[in-house]
Amino acid sequence: MTSIIKVNNIQSSASNAAATIASSGAVTFPQNVTFSGTVTGAGSLEKISSAAAAAGTSPFTVDLPTTAGKYSRLLWNIRGVRMSTAHGFGLRFRTSGGSVRNDGASGSRTSGDYWAYNFEELQGSAVTGEDNPTTNGVRAFYYNMPLTDDAAKYFINYEFVICNNEVSTLSTAVQYTGYGGSDYSGTNYYCWRRGMGGVQTAEVNDQMKIVMFNYAQDTYTATMTHEGWELYGVLK
């Protein structure tokens, strides 16, 4: 015989204390459960923030948690990236409570605030590219970025791993993988991109800014269309 308890609220008998469900086995929730607070002990991955699909976005920001010792790394995924013109994008970081390093079109490409390395290879083509520049941002593209006007073929999904942003004695480091459609001299290809980079100064960084620009980083007029993004934290 199954027992059923129907109540509107469950709370501890002690003031402001947490209520505990005592069980020697598993507890099953057969329907969707909504949490209004922080969930702990449910796994090693926490969803921190997300954004819906957007069209024609100009530079935008993603807040990064800086709770020391909580996360081993942050994971940022952005899906279905297309650009309004043949430009790419890069990441810049904000000092905790401060300003974004080399923000805007006036940022020096060779200021030395960042380091970056990129590599790309197109499937079915001998064309490859690699670059090891000193730049004013972590450049998450190389060549052949897809355009919004051919979204059915041209798209890229990116996966970023961000480390050390909450540590004042280490510099923020990023590595990424991008994969999807591409255009080279009017021909469709599929390609993968890999890269890494970071801030050269040891500091706490609490925000990253996604900036659209061309390869030379002297034109910032492109916009980005994407299918949404998510930021996760991997618990220590």
Secondary structure, DSSP 8 states (H G I E B T S, - for coil): -------S----SSTT-------SS-----S----SS---SS-SEEEEEEE--EEEE-SEEEE----TTTEEEEEEEEEEEEESSS-EEEEEEEETTS-BTT-STTS-TTSSSEEEEEEEEETTSS-EEEE----SSEE---S---BGGGTTT--EEEEEEEESTT-TTS--EEEEEEEEEEEETTEEEEEEEEEEEEESS---EEEEEEEEE-TTS------EEES-EEEEEEE-
